[in-house]
């Protein structure tokens, strides 16, 4: 399996839409690991397997959409 070079992954915009109050420590750590802090905070990340796995664990707290590669962080 060939490894993609840096920058070849499409970008996704991740937005925290629900509160972390009452969530487990693991869920809160996953949100922090994605770089999100407050409700309605947004980050743009590469659509890598590691990021997709984190999103899958807390998908009920997030809103995710794919963006073009021309946007930067």
Residue pairs with C-beta under 8 A, 6 or more apart in sequence:
9 46
9 47
9 48
10 46
10 47
10 66
10 69
11 44
11 45
11 46
11 47
11 66
11 67
11 68
11 69
11 71
12 44
12 45
12 46
12 47
12 51
12 64
12 65
12 66
12 67
13 42
13 43
13 44
13 64
13 65
13 66
13 67
14 34
14 36
14 42
14 43
14 44
14 45
14 55
14 62
14 63
14 64
15 36
15 40
15 41
15 42
15 62
15 63
15 64
16 31
16 36
16 37
16 38
16 39
16 40
16 41
16 42
16 61
16 62
17 39
17 40
17 61
17 62
17 63
18 39
18 60
18 61
19 39
20 27
20 28
20 31
20 61
23 61
26 57
27 57
27 58
27 61
30 54
30 57
30 58
31 58
31 61
33 54
34 43
34 45
34 51
34 54
34 55
35 43
35 45
36 42
36 43
43 73
44 67
44 71
44 72
44 73
45 51
47 66
55 62
55 64
